[in-house]
């Protein structure tokens, strides 16, 4: 996988839907994540949403905005494992959506 790509994997069962993000969440990949989330959103209902960002290596402001929207609108849980992923999840949880127009 190239350094500028993003892999989005979606796991779904009766109780939850999980997004696993691997690579860089930036540029055109932000719109792809948003599209994937909007495709899944109607099936969420009472299911829990998890966002696995353990292997996400970078996110631009637009990517953070989409993650923030997913977090707020669906009470998503973050799955983290390293300092950067912990920092990203904490930043998204603490912001009030200040990623307007793709800028932090």
C-alpha positions in Angstrom: 0.0 0.0 0.0 1.4 3.4 -0.9 2.1 6.0 1.6 -0.7 8.3 0.3 -3.5 5.9 0.4 -6.3 5.0 2.9 -7.8 1.6 3.4 -11.3 1.6 4.9 -12.6 -1.7 6.2 -16.1 -2.0 7.6 -17.1 -4.8 9.9 -20.8 -5.3 10.8 -22.7 -7.6 13.0 -26.0 -7.6 14.9 -24.7 -5.2 17.6 -22.0 -3.0 16.1 -20.5 -1.5 13.0 -16.8 -0.9 13.0 -14.6 1.2 10.7 -10.9 0.4 10.5 -8.8 3.1 8.9 -5.3 2.3 7.7 -3.0 5.0 6.1 -3.5 8.7 5.6 -6.9 10.3 5.9 -6.5 13.4 3.7 -7.5 14.9 0.4 -9.9 12.7 -1.7 -9.9 10.0 1.0 -11.9 12.3 3.3 -14.8 12.3 0.9 -14.5 8.5 0.5 -14.8 8.0 4.3 -17.7 10.4 4.4 -19.4 8.5 1.6 -18.8 5.1 3.3 -20.2 6.4 6.6 -23.3 7.8 5.0 -23.9 4.5 3.3 -23.7 2.7 6.7 -25.5 5.3 8.8 -29.1 4.1 7.9 -28.2 0.7 9.3 -26.8 2.0 12.6 -30.1 2.3 14.6 -29.2 0.8 18.0 -25.8 -0.6 16.9 -22.6 0.8 18.4 -20.2 2.5 16.0 -16.4 2.0 16.5 -13.6 3.9 14.8 -10.3 2.0 14.8 -7.6 4.5 14.2 -4.7 2.4 15.4 -3.1 2.3 12.0 -4.1 5.7 10.8 -0.8 7.6 10.2 -2.2 11.1 9.5 -5.4 13.1 9.2 -5.9 16.5 7.7 -8.5 18.9 9.1 -11.1 17.6 6.7 -10.6 14.0 8.0 -10.8 15.2 11.6 -14.1 16.9 10.8 -15.6 13.7 9.4 -14.3 11.7 12.4 -15.8 14.3 14.7 -19.1 14.2 12.9 -19.1 10.4 13.2 -18.2 10.6 16.9 -20.8 13.2 17.7 -23.7 11.9 15.6 -23.3 8.3 16.5 -21.6 8.3 19.9 -18.8 6.4 18.3 -16.0 4.8 20.3 -12.4 5.1 19.3 -10.0 2.2 19.2 -6.4 3.4 19.8 -3.1 1.8 20.6 -0.3 4.4 20.3 0.5 8.0 21.3 -0.6 9.4 18.0 -3.9 7.6 17.8 -4.7 8.5 21.4 -3.9 12.1 20.7 -6.1 12.1 17.6 -9.0 10.6 19.4 -8.7 13.0 22.3 -8.5 16.0 20.0 -11.6 14.9 18.2 -13.5 14.2 21.4 -12.6 17.6 22.9 -13.2 19.8 19.9 -16.5 21.5 19.3 -16.4 20.8 15.6 -13.9 23.6 14.8 -12.8 21.9 11.5 -14.9 24.1 9.3 -13.9 24.2 5.6 -11.3 21.6 6.2 -9.2 23.8 8.4 -8.3 23.2 12.0 
